[in-house]
């Protein structure tokens, strides 16, 4: 078991933000949304850094999917299990198992706070600054 007290300096909040992009057809709405999401995360990170905050950006995708995140993101090891491996559903969707997603982030980061958002959530540029204010 990892001792969380050694993961970060408790006087300084640090953030690791994870997004799980998905490879979609060019005409899918996420094909338009995801690049905007990535750009919003990079802009919010840049603003947070100007305020002295530490924000890491991470992504993780299912095995076999093409990496679609721009530079500035740490691409974590691919997920090897999906909902297809656990259950049969009436509408088959290859979705990641959230515990596997969190395990990848936990193994990759020493941040004091983890953030997860879906790949269709565009951030306000003050997102991390506001998160830091809430933590204080």
TATACOR-V203044 format. One record per residue. N is the residue number from 0. PSI is psi as a letter, one per 40 degrees, with the letter a starting at -180 (none if undefined). Layout:
# TATACOR-V203044
[[N & PSI] [N & PSI]]
This chain:
# TATACOR-V203044
[[0 & h] [1 & h] [2 & h] [3 & d] [4 & d] [5 & e] [6 & d] [7 & i] [8 & h] [9 & e] [10 & e] [11 & h] [12 & h] [13 & i] [14 & h] [15 & h] [16 & h] [17 & h] [18 & i] [19 & g] [20 & i] [21 & i] [22 & h] [23 & i] [24 & i] [25 & d] [26 & e] [27 & i] [28 & d] [29 & d] [30 & d] [31 & d] [32 & d] [33 & d] [34 & d] [35 & d] [36 & d] [37 & d] [38 & d] [39 & d] [40 & d] [41 & d] [42 & d] [43 & d] [44 & d] [45 & d] [46 & d] [47 & d] [48 & d] [49 & d] [50 & e] [51 & e] [52 & i] [53 & h] [54 & h] [55 & i] [56 & h] [57 & i] [58 & i] [59 & h] [60 & i] [61 & i] [62 & h] [63 & e] [64 & i] [65 & h] [66 & h] [67 & e] [68 & i] [69 & i] [70 & i] [71 & e] [72 & i] [73 & h] [74 & h] [75 & i] [76 & i] [77 & i] [78 & h] [79 & e] [80 & i] [81 & i] [82 & d] [83 & d] [84 & e] [85 & d] [86 & i] [87 & h] [88 & i] [89 & d] [90 & h] [91 & h] [92 & h] [93 & g] [94 & i] [95 & i] [96 & h] [97 & d] [98 & d] [99 & d] [100 & d] [101 & d] [102 & d] [103 & d] [104 & d] [105 & d] [106 & d] [107 & e] [108 & i] [109 & e] [110 & i] [111 & d] [112 & h] [113 & i] [114 & h] [115 & h] [116 & i] [117 & i] [118 & e] [119 & e] [120 & h] [121 & h] [122 & i] [123 & i] [124 & e] [125 & e] [126 & d] [127 & d] [128 & d] [129 & d] [130 & d] [131 & d] [132 & d] [133 & d] [134 & d] [135 & none]]
